[in-house]
């Protein structure tokens, strides 16, 4: 692989960075809101699953002990 000098490398990096399509402020805000909503939904889901599993384990342990 051929080596490039630092000047050429910086030019290539700037050229590639110019091709990037950056999201608008609105798109960023919508995506951020969607992430927060999904975090809340996942948290509630795992809370419910944890409570159900805990209830099942407690009922088995108490059922065997009694």
C-alpha positions as CSV (number, residue, x, y, z in Angstrom):
1,X,0.0,0.0,0.0
2,X,1.4,3.4,-1.0
3,X,2.1,5.9,1.7
4,X,0.6,9.4,1.4
5,X,2.1,12.5,2.9
6,X,0.2,14.3,5.7
7,X,-0.9,17.1,3.4
8,X,-2.6,14.6,0.9
9,X,-4.1,12.8,3.8
10,X,-5.7,15.9,5.3
11,X,-7.1,16.9,1.8
12,X,-8.6,13.4,1.5
13,X,-10.2,13.6,4.9
14,X,-11.7,17.0,4.2
15,X,-13.0,15.8,0.8
16,X,-14.7,12.8,2.5
17,X,-16.1,14.9,5.3
18,X,-17.6,17.3,2.7
19,X,-19.6,14.3,1.4
20,X,-21.3,13.6,4.7
21,X,-25.0,14.5,4.9
22,X,-25.6,15.9,8.3
23,X,-29.0,15.6,9.9
24,X,-31.1,18.8,10.4
25,X,-31.9,20.1,13.9
26,X,-35.5,18.8,13.5
27,X,-34.3,15.3,12.6
28,X,-31.9,15.3,15.5
29,X,-34.7,16.3,17.9
30,X,-37.1,13.7,16.6
31,X,-34.5,10.9,16.8
32,X,-33.6,12.0,20.4
33,X,-37.2,11.9,21.4
34,X,-37.6,8.5,19.9
35,X,-34.6,7.2,21.8
36,X,-36.0,8.5,25.1
37,X,-39.4,7.0,24.4
38,X,-37.9,3.6,23.6
39,X,-35.8,3.7,26.8
40,X,-39.0,4.3,28.8
41,X,-40.8,1.5,27.0
42,X,-37.9,-0.9,27.6
43,X,-37.6,0.1,31.2
44,X,-41.2,-0.6,31.8
45,X,-41.0,-3.9,30.0
46,X,-38.1,-5.1,32.1
47,X,-39.7,-3.9,35.3
48,X,-42.8,-6.0,34.5
49,X,-40.8,-9.0,33.5
50,X,-38.6,-8.7,36.7
51,X,-41.7,-8.5,38.9
52,X,-43.3,-11.5,37.2
53,X,-40.2,-13.6,37.6
54,X,-39.7,-12.4,41.2
55,X,-43.3,-13.4,41.9
56,X,-42.8,-16.8,40.4
57,X,-39.6,-17.5,42.3
58,X,-41.2,-16.3,45.6
59,X,-44.2,-18.5,45.0
60,X,-42.1,-21.5,44.3
61,X,-39.8,-20.9,47.4
62,X,-42.7,-20.2,49.7
63,X,-44.7,-23.1,48.3
64,X,-41.9,-25.5,48.9
65,X,-41.1,-24.1,52.4
66,X,-44.7,-24.2,53.6
